Amino acid sequence: AQTVTQSQPEMSVQEAETVTLSCTYDTSESDYYLFWYKQPPSRQMILVIRQEAYKQQNATENRFSVNFQKAAKSFSLKISDSQLGDAAMYFCAYRSRDTGANSKLTFGKGITLSVRP
Amino acid sequence: DGGITQSPKYLFRKEGQNVTLSCEQNLNHDAMYWYRQDPGQGLRLIYYSQIVNDFQKGDIAEGYSVSREKKESFPLTVTSAQKNPTAFYLCASKQGGAEAFFGQGTRLTVV
């Protein structure tokens, strides 16, 4: 079974600075997806960024980028130029590329990010 | 607008009662999922369904039941057998290899 580990329960960053959120995972599969989801106080889950394991290039979405290290099974999220609206809980998630019974998302326990003005 | 609607937003259950949480999607997605969120636990999978009239247990299915009679609907019943039902419940849907979309959640409290 796949597992996702987020070892830091909380982090804080100064507005306009850069912060990196860590995530590791364990799988025996070679092809899969990795995601970062944001959950603000409204509790709506919002997709931040997605990485496909077969792609060597790290995904980027505006101020958000990932450092995907497949051999190390590491998937960290970097937030540049942090804004007050980035304050939220962030979840790392794994999903098999299989579209059948293994297509469920497996989540880490999440990290609470606070942004200091 | 397409999306996933969960209702109600807040739900209160008395001891020994069954309650049903609603999840409706108009995205024409085949797959639907129910997750439970507790503080410090992340999201844990309760049940999921790949197609109509078929569903599978997730990691914490005990005390819950579901049905999938229509493509757009995937209600979750929290039965009296669930000993600690107070939690935040999230429904999601997905089509093929695309990312999952989530509803806004239902907060269930036992009173």
Chai-1 contact restraints between the chains, C-beta under 6 A:
chainA,res_idxA,chainB,res_idxB,connection_type,confidence,min_distance_angstrom,max_distance_angstrom,comment,restraint_id
A,R43,B,G105,contact,1.0,0.0,6.0,A-B,restraint_1
A,Q44,B,Q104,contact,1.0,0.0,6.0,A-B,restraint_2
A,M45,B,F102,contact,1.0,0.0,6.0,A-B,restraint_3
A,L47,B,E99,contact,1.0,0.0,6.0,A-B,restraint_4
A,R50,B,E99,contact,1.0,0.0,6.0,A-B,restraint_5
A,T99,B,G96,contact,1.0,0.0,6.0,A-B,restraint_6
A,K104,B,L45,contact,1.0,0.0,6.0,A-B,restraint_7
A,K104,B,Y48,contact,1.0,0.0,6.0,A-B,restraint_8
A,L105,B,A100,contact,1.0,0.0,6.0,A-B,restraint_9
A,F107,B,G42,contact,1.0,0.0,6.0,A-B,restraint_10
A,F107,B,L43,contact,1.0,0.0,6.0,A-B,restraint_11
A,G108,B,G42,contact,1.0,0.0,6.0,A-B,restraint_12
A,K109,B,G42,contact,1.0,0.0,6.0,A-B,restraint_13
A,G110,B,G42,contact,1.0,0.0,6.0,A-B,restraint_14
